[in-house]
């Protein structure tokens, strides 16, 4: 496979230094991509870069995932209007280990193949580098004029940031540049990849390699992924979509991809899966023929959920989706972990009920029409139950005065009331 051709048809190339494609055709190349460990999980904003590394390895080249343990202590000014909070060493070490485990789902770190992936941390080579040594060995090779010309610096200096640009942040491009030099010298790394907002930092690195040791290195960036309406990709009202299941449940993760717009699905399925062009073209043709079936979104959600989580998590997410829209059972409800259950019913009215009351038992009509407001009146609740239109935990309620107790609870805490086909209420026992 030709790496550049692969990225081109997937829409994953923004800028590429001349000579990059020729280098990749000539030899097995080592390339790196930097990831800022400001959290203990990647989010889907990182995924385009991670997929670049994955495709790079699939094409026979050697990927290095660089975790910025040192640069993460400073914060990259690119695309930011405020300086970041600085992290302490213990937090960074924790974050790095968590990110390593997530990357292992995408990259082969453990085989004895010549192009097995490696994880490197720039803290390892920066921690003993004194300021004086850095100024002598790195600082003297790059002029302030060169650094000032970078877009990331100009934007911050021209009023986009309230407090300007600190010296700490100003030095970031030199630190990232030194990473390229170090990896060129110690790992034979000739290519740096990243998002298009990193172009300034990447070219500083290539310039540093040229000026210090006369080496020729290359650069390739991917576009920053956006939504069809131009807004930022990967954020919801609740914030980032994380790869860590404790921050974003597999169900919520699956739902994010399932609900993307048609135009976005056509773009995302190229970027975020390893499906071949022919299959993707067929899926797009099916989608255009019958958009209502959402075949693209379903396939995209399946591929990415399995890749990030597992097939088991994907199956559970599909099953959880059926609870709102399909013929689920009480067993289906009981299979869900608590977070998924709360995610599924995040938009429905919720009521708190005391455990003491359920220990003694309470009539369904009193519980749903008096203690809570699932029904506007007892009369309506009775009438609807007699017509077969009321369910408790997905089981049809046969008698309006049936006693409801703690034995009816799902996960010993929840009771799902359904009024008609589409109206749900979640009772939470405290």
Protein Blocks (a to p, Z undefined) as FASTA:
>chain_A
ZZklmmmmnopafbdcehklmmmmmpccdddddddffbfbdcfklmmmmmmmmmmmmnop
acdddddfklmmnopaehpabdcddddfklmmmmmmmmmmmmmmmpcfkbmcfkbccddd
fklmmmmmcfklmmmmmmmmpcfklmmmpmklmmmmnopamnlpafklmmmmmmmmmmmm
mmmmmnopabdcddfklmmmmmmmmmmmmmmnopacddddddddddfkopaehiafkbpa
dfblklmcfklmmmmmmmpcfklmmmmmmmmpcbdfklmmmmmmmmmmmmmnommmmmmm
mmmmmmmmmmklmmmmmmmmmmmmmccdfklmmmpcfklmmmmmmmpccddddfklmmno
pafklmmmmmpckbfbfklmmmmmmnopaceehiacfbfkbccdfklpghhlaccddehj
klccddddZZ
